[in-house]
């Protein structure tokens, strides 16, 4: 499956299209601490998060919703490569 996705992205001249109007992409750096952006993040149509950054206890700043989460895996741990 990873190979098929990679091939599609590499050969695509068109951007991916989905049915979401707004998208919040939330990283794991801690830059949102004190931002009070949690409500705005949760109000997005799609919330994408990266890695294992916690939301519990930080909802006011980072929101609580997660629709998609991408997690980096060390090469040695990955069975599909």
C-alpha positions as CSV (number, residue, x, y, z in Angstrom):
1,X,0.0,0.0,0.0
2,X,2.8,2.5,0.8
3,X,4.3,1.8,-2.6
4,X,1.0,2.5,-4.4
5,X,0.6,5.8,-2.5
6,X,4.2,6.8,-3.2
7,X,3.8,6.0,-6.9
8,X,0.6,8.0,-7.1
9,X,2.1,11.1,-5.4
10,X,5.2,10.9,-7.5
11,X,3.3,10.7,-10.8
12,X,0.4,13.0,-10.0
13,X,0.2,16.4,-11.6
14,X,-3.0,17.2,-9.7
15,X,-3.3,18.0,-6.0
16,X,-5.3,15.5,-3.9
17,X,-8.9,16.6,-3.5
18,X,-11.1,15.8,-0.6
19,X,-14.4,16.9,0.8
20,X,-13.1,19.1,3.7
21,X,-13.3,22.8,3.7
22,X,-10.8,23.5,6.5
23,X,-7.9,21.5,7.8
24,X,-5.9,21.9,11.0
25,X,-2.4,20.4,10.8
26,X,-1.0,20.1,14.3
27,X,2.7,19.3,14.9
28,X,4.3,18.0,18.1
29,X,6.8,20.8,18.9
30,X,5.0,22.5,21.8
31,X,4.8,25.9,20.0
32,X,1.1,26.0,20.6
33,X,1.5,26.1,24.4
34,X,-0.3,29.1,25.7
35,X,-1.9,29.9,22.3
36,X,-5.5,29.1,23.4
37,X,-6.2,27.8,19.8
38,X,-7.8,24.5,20.9
39,X,-11.3,25.6,19.9
40,X,-10.2,26.8,16.5
41,X,-8.4,23.5,15.9
42,X,-11.4,21.4,17.0
43,X,-13.7,23.5,14.7
44,X,-11.7,22.5,11.6
45,X,-13.4,20.0,9.3
46,X,-10.3,17.8,9.5
47,X,-7.7,17.6,12.3
48,X,-4.4,16.0,11.3
49,X,-1.7,15.4,14.0
50,X,1.8,14.3,13.9
51,X,3.7,11.9,16.2
52,X,2.6,11.2,19.8
53,X,2.1,14.7,21.2
54,X,-0.5,14.5,23.9
55,X,-3.8,16.4,23.8
56,X,-5.1,15.4,27.3
57,X,-4.5,18.3,29.6
58,X,-3.6,20.6,26.7
59,X,-7.1,20.9,25.1
60,X,-7.2,24.7,25.5
61,X,-4.1,25.1,23.4
62,X,-4.1,22.1,21.0
63,X,-7.8,20.9,20.9
64,X,-9.0,17.4,21.6
65,X,-10.0,16.1,18.2
66,X,-7.9,13.9,16.0
67,X,-9.1,12.6,12.7
68,X,-5.8,11.4,11.3
69,X,-2.5,10.9,13.0
70,X,0.9,10.3,11.3
71,X,3.6,8.8,13.5
72,X,7.2,8.6,12.5
73,X,8.7,5.1,12.8
74,X,12.4,4.4,13.0
75,X,13.6,2.6,9.9
76,X,14.7,-0.4,12.0
77,X,11.2,-0.8,13.5
78,X,9.4,-0.7,10.1
79,X,8.4,-4.1,8.7
80,X,7.0,-2.9,5.4
81,X,10.1,-1.3,3.9
